Amino acid sequence: MRPPKAGTWSRRGHIPVVTVTVTVMGSGRVSVAGLICLKPGQRSRLIFRMLLYRGRRGEQKGFREVDYARLLDAAHQQLGGPIVLVWDNLTAHRDAKMRGLIDSRPWLTVFYLPSYAPELNPAGGVWSHLKRSLGNLAPATLEQLGALIRTRLKQMQYRSNLLDAFVPHTGLTVAKGSAMNPFLSTSILRMKRAP
C-alpha cells in the first residue's frame, strides 16, 4: 500500500513541496485492527488496536489470531453483552486456530462477508477516512506516524455520527433488539524510506 496523498496549495507561481525526512533505515509498518459497534438506540463505537513493526528480527509483523481474540475479548468486556460479528474474509479470520478461539467464546456469533466485498464492510470507511486525513502529512519516524494514527482514531471514537455514516453505503442494516453488531476490519499502513 502506498502512503496517502492529498491535494495541497501554495502561493501562485510556486510549486508546493512537502519535504519528507525519514530517520530510520528501511521501512516500518503500522497495522491497525478495529471494530465498528452498532446497536439501535445506542451510540456507535469504534474499538481498535495498533501494532508497530520496525523491521527487527523476531518482531511480530502483523496481527495474529491471538491478537484478534484479545480485541474481541476487550470489545466484549467494554460492550457487556453478546456480540454478533460480521467479518471480512481475511485468511487469519477463517483458519482453524481462529475457529477454535471463536468456538471457545459462547457470547460470540460470527457471520462472514462474501469473498471480496470491501464495499460491504463499514470499517473500510474508517480506514478510508483515516488515510485521507493523513494525506500530505510527513512524519519523520514510525512512532510519529503511529501517534498520528492513534490521535485520528481517538478523534473518530468520539464522533458517533461519523461512524454511523459509514454504514448506509454498505446496504447492511441493524435489526431492532439485536445484540451489538461489530464489523471488524484490518488495515496496514506502511511508511517507506524517502528516495
VENMORA-V594864 format. One record per backbone hydrogen bond with DSSP energy under -1.0 kcal/mol. NH is the residue of the N-H (numbers start at 1). CO is the residue of the C=O. If there is no record, write none. Layout:
<<NH,CO> <NH,CO>>
This chain:
<<14,11> <23,140> <28,191> <29,53> <30,189> <31,51> <32,187> <33,49> <34,185> <35,47> <36,183> <37,45> <42,39> <45,37> <47,35> <49,33> <51,31> <53,29> <59,56> <68,64> <69,65> <70,66> <71,67> <72,68> <73,69> <74,70> <75,71> <76,72> <77,73> <78,74> <79,75> <80,76> <83,107> <84,180> <85,109> <86,182> <87,111> <93,90> <94,91> <95,91> <99,95> <100,96> <101,97> <102,98> <103,99> <104,100> <105,102> <108,105> <109,83> <111,85> <113,87> <120,117> <121,118> <124,121> <125,122> <127,123> <128,124> <129,125> <130,126> <131,127> <132,128> <133,129> <134,130> <137,134> <145,141> <146,142> <147,143> <148,144> <149,145> <150,146> <151,147> <152,148> <153,149> <154,150> <155,151> <156,152> <157,153> <159,156> <163,159> <164,160> <165,161> <166,163> <167,164> <170,167> <178,175> <180,82> <181,38> <183,36> <184,86> <185,34> <187,32> <189,30> <191,28>>
